[in-house]
Amino acid sequence: ALFVCCDGLTGLPESITAVWPQAVIQTCVVHLLRASMRYASYTDRKKMAKALRPIYTAATEDAAKLALED
């Protein structure tokens, strides 16, 4: 299967699946983090980024879930 990591540009996922119907599409981690930071105050962003790091760098889905619970 084709794996596509993109930034969520409007219409991009639809265009990809029109050409490659079996493609797996995921928003890149950097864009997900930036979007998450919009909901944090400027003073809390460093703390929030530090808290999220163990989740998105986890080796497995189970490890990420455990990190999320911490």
Biopython code that builds the backbone (N, CA, C, O; Angstrom):
import numpy as np
from Bio.PDB.StructureBuilder import StructureBuilder

atoms = [
    (1, "ALA", "N", (0.842, -1.191, 0.000)),
    (1, "ALA", "CA", (0.000, 0.000, 0.000)),
    (1, "ALA", "C", (0.882, 1.247, 0.000)),
    (1, "ALA", "O", (1.991, 1.238, 0.533)),
    (2, "LEU", "N", (0.387, 2.284, -0.587)),
    (2, "LEU", "CA", (1.080, 3.563, -0.637)),
    (2, "LEU", "C", (0.749, 4.349, 0.629)),
    (2, "LEU", "O", (-0.413, 4.432, 1.026)),
    (3, "PHE", "N", (1.754, 4.914, 1.249)),
    (3, "PHE", "CA", (1.585, 5.735, 2.441)),
    (3, "PHE", "C", (1.938, 7.163, 2.079)),
    (3, "PHE", "O", (3.021, 7.426, 1.555)),
    (4, "VAL", "N", (1.020, 8.096, 2.359)),
    (4, "VAL", "CA", (1.254, 9.500, 2.051)),
    (4, "VAL", "C", (1.144, 10.309, 3.333)),
    (4, "VAL", "O", (0.135, 10.250, 4.036)),
    (5, "CYS", "N", (2.180, 11.054, 3.624)),
    (5, "CYS", "CA", (2.199, 11.948, 4.771)),
    (5, "CYS", "C", (2.128, 13.367, 4.226)),
    (5, "CYS", "O", (3.022, 13.800, 3.499)),
    (6, "CYS", "N", (1.061, 14.095, 4.576)),
    (6, "CYS", "CA", (0.878, 15.428, 4.004)),
    (6, "CYS", "C", (0.399, 16.404, 5.065)),
    (6, "CYS", "O", (0.219, 16.035, 6.225)),
    (7, "ASP", "N", (0.194, 17.647, 4.663)),
    (7, "ASP", "CA", (-0.134, 18.707, 5.609)),
    (7, "ASP", "C", (-1.622, 19.001, 5.733)),
    (7, "ASP", "O", (-1.987, 19.963, 6.409)),
    (8, "GLY", "N", (-2.481, 18.229, 5.122)),
    (8, "GLY", "CA", (-3.912, 18.462, 5.247)),
    (8, "GLY", "C", (-4.440, 19.562, 4.353)),
    (8, "GLY", "O", (-5.512, 20.110, 4.610)),
    (9, "LEU", "N", (-3.716, 19.888, 3.323)),
    (9, "LEU", "CA", (-4.167, 20.896, 2.363)),
    (9, "LEU", "C", (-5.549, 20.516, 1.838)),
    (9, "LEU", "O", (-5.771, 19.357, 1.488)),
    (10, "THR", "N", (-6.460, 21.443, 1.776)),
    (10, "THR", "CA", (-7.817, 21.181, 1.324)),
    (10, "THR", "C", (-7.806, 20.529, -0.052)),
    (10, "THR", "O", (-7.197, 21.040, -0.993)),
    (11, "GLY", "N", (-8.482, 19.403, -0.152)),
    (11, "GLY", "CA", (-8.601, 18.689, -1.414)),
    (11, "GLY", "C", (-7.490, 17.698, -1.699)),
    (11, "GLY", "O", (-7.631, 16.846, -2.577)),
    (12, "LEU", "N", (-6.380, 17.796, -0.966)),
    (12, "LEU", "CA", (-5.253, 16.901, -1.231)),
    (12, "LEU", "C", (-5.594, 15.437, -0.959)),
    (12, "LEU", "O", (-5.319, 14.590, -1.809)),
    (13, "PRO", "N", (-6.182, 15.106, 0.195)),
    (13, "PRO", "CA", (-6.515, 13.691, 0.427)),
    (13, "PRO", "C", (-7.454, 13.116, -0.652)),
    (13, "PRO", "O", (-7.290, 11.970, -1.071)),
    (14, "GLU", "N", (-8.421, 13.906, -1.091)),
    (14, "GLU", "CA", (-9.345, 13.451, -2.124)),
    (14, "GLU", "C", (-8.619, 13.227, -3.450)),
    (14, "GLU", "O", (-8.904, 12.268, -4.167)),
    (15, "SER", "N", (-7.686, 14.113, -3.767)),
    (15, "SER", "CA", (-6.912, 13.975, -5.002)),
    (15, "SER", "C", (-6.032, 12.731, -4.961)),
    (15, "SER", "O", (-5.901, 12.018, -5.956)),
    (16, "ILE", "N", (-5.440, 12.483, -3.819)),
    (16, "ILE", "CA", (-4.564, 11.314, -3.671)),
    (16, "ILE", "C", (-5.372, 10.029, -3.836)),
    (16, "ILE", "O", (-4.980, 9.129, -4.579)),
    (17, "THR", "N", (-6.514, 9.954, -3.130)),
    (17, "THR", "CA", (-7.313, 8.727, -3.220)),
    (17, "THR", "C", (-7.973, 8.565, -4.589)),
    (17, "THR", "O", (-8.324, 7.446, -4.965)),
    (18, "ALA", "N", (-8.151, 9.654, -5.343)),
    (18, "ALA", "CA", (-8.678, 9.533, -6.702)),
    (18, "ALA", "C", (-7.669, 8.832, -7.607)),
    (18, "ALA", "O", (-8.052, 8.079, -8.503)),
    (19, "VAL", "N", (-6.390, 9.078, -7.376)),
    (19, "VAL", "CA", (-5.336, 8.470, -8.185)),
    (19, "VAL", "C", (-4.918, 7.122, -7.606)),
    (19, "VAL", "O", (-4.722, 6.158, -8.346)),
    (20, "TRP", "N", (-4.781, 7.056, -6.275)),
    (20, "TRP", "CA", (-4.360, 5.833, -5.585)),
    (20, "TRP", "C", (-5.418, 5.484, -4.537)),
    (20, "TRP", "O", (-5.272, 5.860, -3.374)),
    (21, "PRO", "N", (-6.475, 4.776, -4.922)),
    (21, "PRO", "CA", (-7.591, 4.499, -4.000)),
    (21, "PRO", "C", (-7.191, 3.758, -2.717)),
    (21, "PRO", "O", (-7.857, 3.913, -1.693)),
    (22, "GLN", "N", (-6.143, 2.975, -2.749)),
    (22, "GLN", "CA", (-5.731, 2.197, -1.575)),
    (22, "GLN", "C", (-4.729, 2.943, -0.686)),
    (22, "GLN", "O", (-4.233, 2.385, 0.293)),
    (23, "ALA", "N", (-4.436, 4.183, -1.023)),
    (23, "ALA", "CA", (-3.432, 4.949, -0.272)),
    (23, "ALA", "C", (-3.862, 5.171, 1.174)),
    (23, "ALA", "O", (-5.038, 5.386, 1.467)),
    (24, "VAL", "N", (-2.888, 5.114, 2.057)),
    (24, "VAL", "CA", (-3.094, 5.449, 3.464)),
    (24, "VAL", "C", (-2.574, 6.875, 3.638)),
    (24, "VAL", "O", (-1.414, 7.166, 3.346)),
    (25, "ILE", "N", (-3.449, 7.756, 4.115)),
    (25, "ILE", "CA", (-3.091, 9.174, 4.226)),
    (25, "ILE", "C", (-3.033, 9.564, 5.699)),
    (25, "ILE", "O", (-3.937, 9.257, 6.475)),
    (26, "GLN", "N", (-1.955, 10.244, 6.065)),
    (26, "GLN", "CA", (-1.773, 10.692, 7.444)),
    (26, "GLN", "C", (-1.231, 12.111, 7.439)),
    (26, "GLN", "O", (-0.366, 12.446, 6.629)),
    (27, "THR", "N", (-1.734, 12.942, 8.336)),
    (27, "THR", "CA", (-1.191, 14.289, 8.490)),
    (27, "THR", "C", (0.157, 14.186, 9.183)),
    (27, "THR", "O", (0.305, 13.425, 10.140)),
    (28, "CYS", "N", (1.133, 14.939, 8.715)),
    (28, "CYS", "CA", (2.475, 14.840, 9.296)),
    (28, "CYS", "C", (2.469, 15.348, 10.737)),
    (28, "CYS", "O", (1.673, 16.213, 11.103)),
    (29, "VAL", "N", (3.360, 14.802, 11.535)),
    (29, "VAL", "CA", (3.432, 15.100, 12.960)),
    (29, "VAL", "C", (3.687, 16.589, 13.216)),
    (29, "VAL", "O", (3.109, 17.166, 14.136)),
    (30, "VAL", "N", (4.530, 17.197, 12.424)),
    (30, "VAL", "CA", (4.833, 18.618, 12.620)),
    (30, "VAL", "C", (3.563, 19.452, 12.471)),
    (30, "VAL", "O", (3.319, 20.360, 13.266)),
    (31, "HIS", "N", (2.759, 19.149, 11.461)),
    (31, "HIS", "CA", (1.529, 19.915, 11.270)),
    (31, "HIS", "C", (0.514, 19.635, 12.376)),
    (31, "HIS", "O", (-0.213, 20.539, 12.790)),
    (32, "LEU", "N", (0.457, 18.401, 12.857)),
    (32, "LEU", "CA", (-0.430, 18.092, 13.977)),
    (32, "LEU", "C", (-0.008, 18.848, 15.231)),
    (32, "LEU", "O", (-0.853, 19.367, 15.960)),
    (33, "LEU", "N", (1.299, 18.911, 15.484)),
    (33, "LEU", "CA", (1.798, 19.637, 16.655)),
    (33, "LEU", "C", (1.506, 21.129, 16.555)),
    (33, "LEU", "O", (1.072, 21.757, 17.520)),
    (34, "ARG", "N", (1.748, 21.677, 15.390)),
    (34, "ARG", "CA", (1.480, 23.115, 15.209)),
    (34, "ARG", "C", (0.008, 23.422, 15.423)),
    (34, "ARG", "O", (-0.341, 24.432, 16.035)),
    (35, "ALA", "N", (-0.856, 22.546, 14.914)),
    (35, "ALA", "CA", (-2.296, 22.746, 15.091)),
    (35, "ALA", "C", (-2.668, 22.643, 16.571)),
    (35, "ALA", "O", (-3.512, 23.400, 17.052)),
    (36, "SER", "N", (-2.045, 21.712, 17.293)),
    (36, "SER", "CA", (-2.321, 21.560, 18.722)),
    (36, "SER", "C", (-1.884, 22.777, 19.508)),
    (36, "SER", "O", (-2.555, 23.182, 20.457)),
    (37, "MET", "N", (-0.769, 23.361, 19.120)),
    (37, "MET", "CA", (-0.223, 24.513, 19.850)),
    (37, "MET", "C", (-1.125, 25.739, 19.757)),
    (37, "MET", "O", (-1.038, 26.641, 20.590)),
    (38, "ARG", "N", (-1.974, 25.774, 18.763)),
    (38, "ARG", "CA", (-2.893, 26.914, 18.632)),
    (38, "ARG", "C", (-3.841, 27.025, 19.821)),
    (38, "ARG", "O", (-4.375, 28.098, 20.103)),
    (39, "TYR", "N", (-4.043, 25.909, 20.513)),
    (39, "TYR", "CA", (-4.976, 25.894, 21.639)),
    (39, "TYR", "C", (-4.302, 26.141, 22.975)),
    (39, "TYR", "O", (-4.970, 26.169, 24.008)),
    (40, "ALA", "N", (-3.006, 26.319, 22.972)),
    (40, "ALA", "CA", (-2.258, 26.571, 24.209)),
    (40, "ALA", "C", (-1.811, 28.024, 24.250)),
    (40, "ALA", "O", (-1.530, 28.635, 23.219)),
    (41, "SER", "N", (-1.751, 28.557, 25.447)),
    (41, "SER", "CA", (-1.237, 29.921, 25.569)),
    (41, "SER", "C", (0.253, 29.900, 25.229)),
    (41, "SER", "O", (0.911, 28.865, 25.342)),
    (42, "TYR", "N", (0.762, 31.025, 24.821)),
    (42, "TYR", "CA", (2.164, 31.106, 24.418)),
    (42, "TYR", "C", (3.093, 30.646, 25.534)),
    (42, "TYR", "O", (4.110, 30.003, 25.274)),
    (43, "THR", "N", (2.749, 30.972, 26.771)),
    (43, "THR", "CA", (3.610, 30.610, 27.903)),
    (43, "THR", "C", (3.591, 29.104, 28.192)),
    (43, "THR", "O", (4.526, 28.588, 28.805)),
    (44, "ASP", "N", (2.559, 28.401, 27.767)),
    (44, "ASP", "CA", (2.447, 26.966, 28.026)),
    (44, "ASP", "C", (2.957, 26.092, 26.874)),
    (44, "ASP", "O", (3.011, 24.871, 27.021)),
    (45, "ARG", "N", (3.320, 26.667, 25.764)),
    (45, "ARG", "CA", (3.672, 25.872, 24.587)),
    (45, "ARG", "C", (4.887, 24.976, 24.785)),
    (45, "ARG", "O", (4.879, 23.832, 24.331)),
    (46, "LYS", "N", (5.924, 25.459, 25.444)),
    (46, "LYS", "CA", (7.110, 24.621, 25.688)),
    (46, "LYS", "C", (6.742, 23.417, 26.542)),
    (46, "LYS", "O", (7.143, 22.290, 26.253)),
    (47, "LYS", "N", (5.982, 23.666, 27.587)),
    (47, "LYS", "CA", (5.562, 22.596, 28.481)),
    (47, "LYS", "C", (4.688, 21.577, 27.729)),
    (47, "LYS", "O", (4.830, 20.367, 27.907)),
    (48, "MET", "N", (3.805, 22.085, 26.906)),
    (48, "MET", "CA", (2.924, 21.214, 26.130)),
    (48, "MET", "C", (3.724, 20.372, 25.127)),
    (48, "MET", "O", (3.475, 19.175, 24.982)),
    (49, "ALA", "N", (4.667, 20.989, 24.449)),
    (49, "ALA", "CA", (5.501, 20.272, 23.484)),
    (49, "ALA", "C", (6.289, 19.169, 24.172)),
    (49, "ALA", "O", (6.425, 18.069, 23.637)),
    (50, "LYS", "N", (6.809, 19.464, 25.363)),
    (50, "LYS", "CA", (7.569, 18.465, 26.124)),
    (50, "LYS", "C", (6.668, 17.304, 26.536)),
    (50, "LYS", "O", (7.098, 16.151, 26.525)),
    (51, "ALA", "N", (5.434, 17.599, 26.894)),
    (51, "ALA", "CA", (4.493, 16.555, 27.302)),
    (51, "ALA", "C", (4.047, 15.682, 26.126)),
    (51, "ALA", "O", (3.790, 14.492, 26.303)),
    (52, "LEU", "N", (3.955, 16.261, 24.939)),
    (52, "LEU", "CA", (3.509, 15.515, 23.763)),
    (52, "LEU", "C", (4.604, 14.638, 23.161)),
    (52, "LEU", "O", (4.309, 13.622, 22.531)),
    (53, "ARG", "N", (5.851, 15.021, 23.350)),
    (53, "ARG", "CA", (6.967, 14.307, 22.712)),
    (53, "ARG", "C", (6.984, 12.800, 22.980)),
    (53, "ARG", "O", (7.156, 12.038, 22.028)),
    (54, "PRO", "N", (6.818, 12.331, 24.205)),
    (54, "PRO", "CA", (6.836, 10.878, 24.428)),
    (54, "PRO", "C", (5.702, 10.144, 23.700)),
    (54, "PRO", "O", (5.816, 8.954, 23.407)),
    (55, "ILE", "N", (4.631, 10.846, 23.417)),
    (55, "ILE", "CA", (3.503, 10.230, 22.729)),
    (55, "ILE", "C", (3.828, 10.038, 21.248)),
    (55, "ILE", "O", (3.696, 8.931, 20.726)),
    (56, "TYR", "N", (4.252, 11.102, 20.568)),
    (56, "TYR", "CA", (4.475, 10.968, 19.132)),
    (56, "TYR", "C", (5.797, 10.315, 18.761)),
    (56, "TYR", "O", (6.014, 9.984, 17.595)),
    (57, "THR", "N", (6.681, 10.124, 19.731)),
    (57, "THR", "CA", (7.929, 9.410, 19.436)),
    (57, "THR", "C", (7.891, 7.961, 19.922)),
    (57, "THR", "O", (8.884, 7.243, 19.801)),
    (58, "ALA", "N", (6.767, 7.529, 20.464)),
    (58, "ALA", "CA", (6.648, 6.155, 20.956)),
    (58, "ALA", "C", (6.853, 5.167, 19.808)),
    (58, "ALA", "O", (6.461, 5.420, 18.669)),
    (59, "ALA", "N", (7.471, 4.047, 20.136)),
    (59, "ALA", "CA", (7.797, 3.034, 19.127)),
    (59, "ALA", "C", (6.568, 2.253, 18.660)),
    (59, "ALA", "O", (6.542, 1.750, 17.536)),
    (60, "THR", "N", (5.565, 2.153, 19.507)),
    (60, "THR", "CA", (4.368, 1.393, 19.150)),
    (60, "THR", "C", (3.122, 2.171, 19.554)),
    (60, "THR", "O", (3.190, 3.131, 20.322)),
    (61, "GLU", "N", (1.991, 1.740, 19.024)),
    (61, "GLU", "CA", (0.725, 2.366, 19.389)),
    (61, "GLU", "C", (0.441, 2.173, 20.879)),
    (61, "GLU", "O", (-0.021, 3.097, 21.549)),
    (62, "ASP", "N", (0.717, 0.976, 21.395)),
    (62, "ASP", "CA", (0.496, 0.722, 22.825)),
    (62, "ASP", "C", (1.362, 1.618, 23.695)),
    (62, "ASP", "O", (0.903, 2.134, 24.713)),
    (63, "ALA", "N", (2.616, 1.803, 23.294)),
    (63, "ALA", "CA", (3.507, 2.685, 24.043)),
    (63, "ALA", "C", (3.004, 4.127, 24.010)),
    (63, "ALA", "O", (3.098, 4.846, 25.005)),
    (64, "ALA", "N", (2.474, 4.543, 22.869)),
    (64, "ALA", "CA", (1.922, 5.903, 22.756)),
    (64, "ALA", "C", (0.713, 6.067, 23.669)),
    (64, "ALA", "O", (0.544, 7.105, 24.310)),
    (65, "LYS", "N", (-0.121, 5.041, 23.721)),
    (65, "LYS", "CA", (-1.295, 5.105, 24.605)),
    (65, "LYS", "C", (-0.879, 5.197, 26.065)),
    (65, "LYS", "O", (-1.479, 5.940, 26.841)),
    (66, "LEU", "N", (0.152, 4.439, 26.439)),
    (66, "LEU", "CA", (0.654, 4.514, 27.811)),
    (66, "LEU", "C", (1.216, 5.897, 28.117)),
    (66, "LEU", "O", (0.990, 6.440, 29.198)),
    (67, "ALA", "N", (1.947, 6.465, 27.164)),
    (67, "ALA", "CA", (2.513, 7.806, 27.347)),
    (67, "ALA", "C", (1.402, 8.849, 27.467)),
    (67, "ALA", "O", (1.535, 9.822, 28.208)),
    (68, "LEU", "N", (0.321, 8.643, 26.743)),
    (68, "LEU", "CA", (-0.811, 9.572, 26.802)),
    (68, "LEU", "C", (-1.461, 9.538, 28.173)),
    (68, "LEU", "O", (-1.916, 10.567, 28.674)),
    (69, "GLU", "N", (-1.507, 8.366, 28.780)),
    (69, "GLU", "CA", (-2.122, 8.229, 30.102)),
    (69, "GLU", "C", (-1.284, 8.850, 31.213)),
    (69, "GLU", "O", (-1.820, 9.218, 32.258)),
    (70, "ASP", "N", (0.029, 8.970, 31.001)),
    (70, "ASP", "CA", (0.913, 9.536, 32.031)),
    (70, "ASP", "C", (0.668, 11.000, 32.252)),
    (70, "ASP", "O", (1.332, 11.618, 33.085)),
]
sb = StructureBuilder()
sb.init_structure("model")
sb.init_model(0)
sb.init_chain("A")
sb.init_seg("    ")
for serial, (resi, resn, name, xyz) in enumerate(atoms, 1):
    if name == "N":
        sb.init_residue(resn, " ", resi, " ")
    sb.init_atom(name, np.array(xyz, "f"), 0.0, 1.0, " ", f" {name:<3s}", serial, name[0])
structure = sb.get_structure()
